[in-house]
Amino acid sequence: MKLKKILIVVLTICTAVFTLSACAPAAAGGEAGSGSMLMSMLPFMIILLGMYVMMILPENKRKKKAQQMRDSIEVGDKIVTIGGMIGKVVHVSADRITFETGEDRVRIEINKWAVSSNEGKGANKETTSSEETLSN
């Protein structure tokens, strides 16, 4: 988060400096050289670079992490789909998952991309530790 704030401040300062330098009158020679054209395009290039760093890279990291989570699903894991269905995985193939829901053991087959989260094998316990201590 700090890096984003610092990057925004640097981009703002660079944009202001380059905008003011582009507005300055041309040199005494009359014609503006190719250097001034580069200087006028530099703020836009810096802004595009900043947008890439702040928006596209984090999104790619998030997608890679989600794909890794979906690839690591195994039989017995408790999953949640993007539609909100919760169940225990009973079969995994290359691009599909079959899972059981609830006590009636209805089996549903979905694509792997439809998995929202994988709560792992430890999440398959029917009772929590606090409920177990109450019953003892």
MODELLER restraints for C-alpha pairs under 7 A, 6 or more apart:
rsr = mdl.restraints
at = mdl.atoms
rsr.add(forms.Gaussian(group=physical.xy_distance, feature=features.Distance(at['CA:4:A'], at['CA:54:A']), mean=6.75, stdev=0.5))
rsr.add(forms.Gaussian(group=physical.xy_distance, feature=features.Distance(at['CA:11:A'], at['CA:46:A']), mean=6.92, stdev=0.5))
rsr.add(forms.Gaussian(group=physical.xy_distance, feature=features.Distance(at['CA:11:A'], at['CA:47:A']), mean=6.55, stdev=0.5))
rsr.add(forms.Gaussian(group=physical.xy_distance, feature=features.Distance(at['CA:14:A'], at['CA:43:A']), mean=6.66, stdev=0.5))
rsr.add(forms.Gaussian(group=physical.xy_distance, feature=features.Distance(at['CA:15:A'], at['CA:43:A']), mean=5.16, stdev=0.5))
rsr.add(forms.Gaussian(group=physical.xy_distance, feature=features.Distance(at['CA:18:A'], at['CA:39:A']), mean=6.66, stdev=0.5))
rsr.add(forms.Gaussian(group=physical.xy_distance, feature=features.Distance(at['CA:18:A'], at['CA:40:A']), mean=6.62, stdev=0.5))
rsr.add(forms.Gaussian(group=physical.xy_distance, feature=features.Distance(at['CA:18:A'], at['CA:43:A']), mean=6.25, stdev=0.5))
rsr.add(forms.Gaussian(group=physical.xy_distance, feature=features.Distance(at['CA:22:A'], at['CA:40:A']), mean=5.63, stdev=0.5))
rsr.add(forms.Gaussian(group=physical.xy_distance, feature=features.Distance(at['CA:26:A'], at['CA:32:A']), mean=5.70, stdev=0.5))
rsr.add(forms.Gaussian(group=physical.xy_distance, feature=features.Distance(at['CA:69:A'], at['CA:118:A']), mean=6.95, stdev=0.5))
rsr.add(forms.Gaussian(group=physical.xy_distance, feature=features.Distance(at['CA:70:A'], at['CA:112:A']), mean=6.32, stdev=0.5))
rsr.add(forms.Gaussian(group=physical.xy_distance, feature=features.Distance(at['CA:70:A'], at['CA:115:A']), mean=6.91, stdev=0.5))
rsr.add(forms.Gaussian(group=physical.xy_distance, feature=features.Distance(at['CA:73:A'], at['CA:118:A']), mean=6.99, stdev=0.5))
rsr.add(forms.Gaussian(group=physical.xy_distance, feature=features.Distance(at['CA:74:A'], at['CA:92:A']), mean=6.72, stdev=0.5))
rsr.add(forms.Gaussian(group=physical.xy_distance, feature=features.Distance(at['CA:75:A'], at['CA:89:A']), mean=5.00, stdev=0.5))
rsr.add(forms.Gaussian(group=physical.xy_distance, feature=features.Distance(at['CA:75:A'], at['CA:90:A']), mean=5.16, stdev=0.5))
rsr.add(forms.Gaussian(group=physical.xy_distance, feature=features.Distance(at['CA:75:A'], at['CA:91:A']), mean=5.86, stdev=0.5))
rsr.add(forms.Gaussian(group=physical.xy_distance, feature=features.Distance(at['CA:75:A'], at['CA:92:A']), mean=6.67, stdev=0.5))
rsr.add(forms.Gaussian(group=physical.xy_distance, feature=features.Distance(at['CA:76:A'], at['CA:88:A']), mean=5.77, stdev=0.5))
rsr.add(forms.Gaussian(group=physical.xy_distance, feature=features.Distance(at['CA:76:A'], at['CA:89:A']), mean=5.16, stdev=0.5))
rsr.add(forms.Gaussian(group=physical.xy_distance, feature=features.Distance(at['CA:76:A'], at['CA:90:A']), mean=6.27, stdev=0.5))
rsr.add(forms.Gaussian(group=physical.xy_distance, feature=features.Distance(at['CA:76:A'], at['CA:121:A']), mean=5.83, stdev=0.5))
rsr.add(forms.Gaussian(group=physical.xy_distance, feature=features.Distance(at['CA:77:A'], at['CA:88:A']), mean=5.66, stdev=0.5))
rsr.add(forms.Gaussian(group=physical.xy_distance, feature=features.Distance(at['CA:77:A'], at['CA:89:A']), mean=5.48, stdev=0.5))
rsr.add(forms.Gaussian(group=physical.xy_distance, feature=features.Distance(at['CA:77:A'], at['CA:118:A']), mean=6.88, stdev=0.5))
rsr.add(forms.Gaussian(group=physical.xy_distance, feature=features.Distance(at['CA:77:A'], at['CA:119:A']), mean=6.70, stdev=0.5))
rsr.add(forms.Gaussian(group=physical.xy_distance, feature=features.Distance(at['CA:77:A'], at['CA:120:A']), mean=4.62, stdev=0.5))
rsr.add(forms.Gaussian(group=physical.xy_distance, feature=features.Distance(at['CA:77:A'], at['CA:121:A']), mean=4.50, stdev=0.5))
rsr.add(forms.Gaussian(group=physical.xy_distance, feature=features.Distance(at['CA:77:A'], at['CA:124:A']), mean=6.99, stdev=0.5))
rsr.add(forms.Gaussian(group=physical.xy_distance, feature=features.Distance(at['CA:78:A'], at['CA:87:A']), mean=5.58, stdev=0.5))
rsr.add(forms.Gaussian(group=physical.xy_distance, feature=features.Distance(at['CA:78:A'], at['CA:88:A']), mean=4.51, stdev=0.5))
rsr.add(forms.Gaussian(group=physical.xy_distance, feature=features.Distance(at['CA:78:A'], at['CA:89:A']), mean=6.34, stdev=0.5))
rsr.add(forms.Gaussian(group=physical.xy_distance, feature=features.Distance(at['CA:78:A'], at['CA:118:A']), mean=6.11, stdev=0.5))
rsr.add(forms.Gaussian(group=physical.xy_distance, feature=features.Distance(at['CA:78:A'], at['CA:119:A']), mean=5.28, stdev=0.5))
rsr.add(forms.Gaussian(group=physical.xy_distance, feature=features.Distance(at['CA:78:A'], at['CA:120:A']), mean=5.57, stdev=0.5))
rsr.add(forms.Gaussian(group=physical.xy_distance, feature=features.Distance(at['CA:78:A'], at['CA:121:A']), mean=6.33, stdev=0.5))
rsr.add(forms.Gaussian(group=physical.xy_distance, feature=features.Distance(at['CA:78:A'], at['CA:123:A']), mean=6.11, stdev=0.5))
rsr.add(forms.Gaussian(group=physical.xy_distance, feature=features.Distance(at['CA:78:A'], at['CA:124:A']), mean=5.85, stdev=0.5))
rsr.add(forms.Gaussian(group=physical.xy_distance, feature=features.Distance(at['CA:79:A'], at['CA:86:A']), mean=5.76, stdev=0.5))
rsr.add(forms.Gaussian(group=physical.xy_distance, feature=features.Distance(at['CA:79:A'], at['CA:87:A']), mean=5.67, stdev=0.5))
rsr.add(forms.Gaussian(group=physical.xy_distance, feature=features.Distance(at['CA:79:A'], at['CA:88:A']), mean=6.37, stdev=0.5))
rsr.add(forms.Gaussian(group=physical.xy_distance, feature=features.Distance(at['CA:79:A'], at['CA:115:A']), mean=6.86, stdev=0.5))
rsr.add(forms.Gaussian(group=physical.xy_distance, feature=features.Distance(at['CA:79:A'], at['CA:117:A']), mean=5.76, stdev=0.5))
rsr.add(forms.Gaussian(group=physical.xy_distance, feature=features.Distance(at['CA:79:A'], at['CA:118:A']), mean=4.55, stdev=0.5))
rsr.add(forms.Gaussian(group=physical.xy_distance, feature=features.Distance(at['CA:79:A'], at['CA:119:A']), mean=5.81, stdev=0.5))
rsr.add(forms.Gaussian(group=physical.xy_distance, feature=features.Distance(at['CA:80:A'], at['CA:86:A']), mean=4.58, stdev=0.5))
rsr.add(forms.Gaussian(group=physical.xy_distance, feature=features.Distance(at['CA:80:A'], at['CA:87:A']), mean=6.77, stdev=0.5))
rsr.add(forms.Gaussian(group=physical.xy_distance, feature=features.Distance(at['CA:80:A'], at['CA:115:A']), mean=6.04, stdev=0.5))
rsr.add(forms.Gaussian(group=physical.xy_distance, feature=features.Distance(at['CA:80:A'], at['CA:116:A']), mean=5.54, stdev=0.5))
rsr.add(forms.Gaussian(group=physical.xy_distance, feature=features.Distance(at['CA:80:A'], at['CA:117:A']), mean=5.27, stdev=0.5))
rsr.add(forms.Gaussian(group=physical.xy_distance, feature=features.Distance(at['CA:80:A'], at['CA:118:A']), mean=6.55, stdev=0.5))
rsr.add(forms.Gaussian(group=physical.xy_distance, feature=features.Distance(at['CA:81:A'], at['CA:114:A']), mean=5.60, stdev=0.5))
rsr.add(forms.Gaussian(group=physical.xy_distance, feature=features.Distance(at['CA:81:A'], at['CA:115:A']), mean=4.28, stdev=0.5))
rsr.add(forms.Gaussian(group=physical.xy_distance, feature=features.Distance(at['CA:81:A'], at['CA:116:A']), mean=4.84, stdev=0.5))
rsr.add(forms.Gaussian(group=physical.xy_distance, feature=features.Distance(at['CA:81:A'], at['CA:117:A']), mean=6.94, stdev=0.5))
rsr.add(forms.Gaussian(group=physical.xy_distance, feature=features.Distance(at['CA:82:A'], at['CA:114:A']), mean=5.55, stdev=0.5))
rsr.add(forms.Gaussian(group=physical.xy_distance, feature=features.Distance(at['CA:82:A'], at['CA:115:A']), mean=5.84, stdev=0.5))
rsr.add(forms.Gaussian(group=physical.xy_distance, feature=features.Distance(at['CA:82:A'], at['CA:116:A']), mean=4.92, stdev=0.5))
rsr.add(forms.Gaussian(group=physical.xy_distance, feature=features.Distance(at['CA:86:A'], at['CA:101:A']), mean=6.33, stdev=0.5))
rsr.add(forms.Gaussian(group=physical.xy_distance, feature=features.Distance(at['CA:87:A'], at['CA:99:A']), mean=5.71, stdev=0.5))
rsr.add(forms.Gaussian(group=physical.xy_distance, feature=features.Distance(at['CA:87:A'], at['CA:100:A']), mean=5.18, stdev=0.5))
rsr.add(forms.Gaussian(group=physical.xy_distance, feature=features.Distance(at['CA:87:A'], at['CA:101:A']), mean=4.49, stdev=0.5))
rsr.add(forms.Gaussian(group=physical.xy_distance, feature=features.Distance(at['CA:87:A'], at['CA:102:A']), mean=6.85, stdev=0.5))
rsr.add(forms.Gaussian(group=physical.xy_distance, feature=features.Distance(at['CA:88:A'], at['CA:99:A']), mean=5.19, stdev=0.5))
rsr.add(forms.Gaussian(group=physical.xy_distance, feature=features.Distance(at['CA:88:A'], at['CA:100:A']), mean=5.26, stdev=0.5))
rsr.add(forms.Gaussian(group=physical.xy_distance, feature=features.Distance(at['CA:88:A'], at['CA:101:A']), mean=6.70, stdev=0.5))
rsr.add(forms.Gaussian(group=physical.xy_distance, feature=features.Distance(at['CA:89:A'], at['CA:97:A']), mean=6.99, stdev=0.5))
rsr.add(forms.Gaussian(group=physical.xy_distance, feature=features.Distance(at['CA:89:A'], at['CA:98:A']), mean=5.94, stdev=0.5))
rsr.add(forms.Gaussian(group=physical.xy_distance, feature=features.Distance(at['CA:89:A'], at['CA:99:A']), mean=4.10, stdev=0.5))
rsr.add(forms.Gaussian(group=physical.xy_distance, feature=features.Distance(at['CA:89:A'], at['CA:100:A']), mean=6.45, stdev=0.5))
rsr.add(forms.Gaussian(group=physical.xy_distance, feature=features.Distance(at['CA:90:A'], at['CA:98:A']), mean=5.74, stdev=0.5))
rsr.add(forms.Gaussian(group=physical.xy_distance, feature=features.Distance(at['CA:90:A'], at['CA:99:A']), mean=5.17, stdev=0.5))
rsr.add(forms.Gaussian(group=physical.xy_distance, feature=features.Distance(at['CA:90:A'], at['CA:100:A']), mean=6.82, stdev=0.5))
rsr.add(forms.Gaussian(group=physical.xy_distance, feature=features.Distance(at['CA:91:A'], at['CA:97:A']), mean=5.86, stdev=0.5))
rsr.add(forms.Gaussian(group=physical.xy_distance, feature=features.Distance(at['CA:91:A'], at['CA:98:A']), mean=5.02, stdev=0.5))
rsr.add(forms.Gaussian(group=physical.xy_distance, feature=features.Distance(at['CA:91:A'], at['CA:99:A']), mean=6.86, stdev=0.5))
rsr.add(forms.Gaussian(group=physical.xy_distance, feature=features.Distance(at['CA:92:A'], at['CA:98:A']), mean=6.45, stdev=0.5))
rsr.add(forms.Gaussian(group=physical.xy_distance, feature=features.Distance(at['CA:95:A'], at['CA:111:A']), mean=5.86, stdev=0.5))
rsr.add(forms.Gaussian(group=physical.xy_distance, feature=features.Distance(at['CA:95:A'], at['CA:112:A']), mean=5.48, stdev=0.5))
rsr.add(forms.Gaussian(group=physical.xy_distance, feature=features.Distance(at['CA:96:A'], at['CA:109:A']), mean=6.76, stdev=0.5))
rsr.add(forms.Gaussian(group=physical.xy_distance, feature=features.Distance(at['CA:96:A'], at['CA:110:A']), mean=5.60, stdev=0.5))
rsr.add(forms.Gaussian(group=physical.xy_distance, feature=features.Distance(at['CA:96:A'], at['CA:111:A']), mean=4.40, stdev=0.5))
rsr.add(forms.Gaussian(group=physical.xy_distance, feature=features.Distance(at['CA:96:A'], at['CA:112:A']), mean=5.24, stdev=0.5))
rsr.add(forms.Gaussian(group=physical.xy_distance, feature=features.Distance(at['CA:97:A'], at['CA:109:A']), mean=5.59, stdev=0.5))
rsr.add(forms.Gaussian(group=physical.xy_distance, feature=features.Distance(at['CA:97:A'], at['CA:110:A']), mean=5.41, stdev=0.5))
rsr.add(forms.Gaussian(group=physical.xy_distance, feature=features.Distance(at['CA:97:A'], at['CA:111:A']), mean=6.15, stdev=0.5))
rsr.add(forms.Gaussian(group=physical.xy_distance, feature=features.Distance(at['CA:97:A'], at['CA:112:A']), mean=6.10, stdev=0.5))
rsr.add(forms.Gaussian(group=physical.xy_distance, feature=features.Distance(at['CA:98:A'], at['CA:107:A']), mean=6.44, stdev=0.5))
rsr.add(forms.Gaussian(group=physical.xy_distance, feature=features.Distance(at['CA:98:A'], at['CA:108:A']), mean=5.45, stdev=0.5))
rsr.add(forms.Gaussian(group=physical.xy_distance, feature=features.Distance(at['CA:98:A'], at['CA:109:A']), mean=4.20, stdev=0.5))
rsr.add(forms.Gaussian(group=physical.xy_distance, feature=features.Distance(at['CA:98:A'], at['CA:110:A']), mean=6.38, stdev=0.5))
rsr.add(forms.Gaussian(group=physical.xy_distance, feature=features.Distance(at['CA:99:A'], at['CA:107:A']), mean=5.46, stdev=0.5))
rsr.add(forms.Gaussian(group=physical.xy_distance, feature=features.Distance(at['CA:99:A'], at['CA:108:A']), mean=5.48, stdev=0.5))
rsr.add(forms.Gaussian(group=physical.xy_distance, feature=features.Distance(at['CA:99:A'], at['CA:109:A']), mean=6.53, stdev=0.5))
rsr.add(forms.Gaussian(group=physical.xy_distance, feature=features.Distance(at['CA:100:A'], at['CA:106:A']), mean=5.33, stdev=0.5))
rsr.add(forms.Gaussian(group=physical.xy_distance, feature=features.Distance(at['CA:100:A'], at['CA:107:A']), mean=4.48, stdev=0.5))
rsr.add(forms.Gaussian(group=physical.xy_distance, feature=features.Distance(at['CA:100:A'], at['CA:108:A']), mean=6.41, stdev=0.5))
rsr.add(forms.Gaussian(group=physical.xy_distance, feature=features.Distance(at['CA:101:A'], at['CA:107:A']), mean=6.64, stdev=0.5))
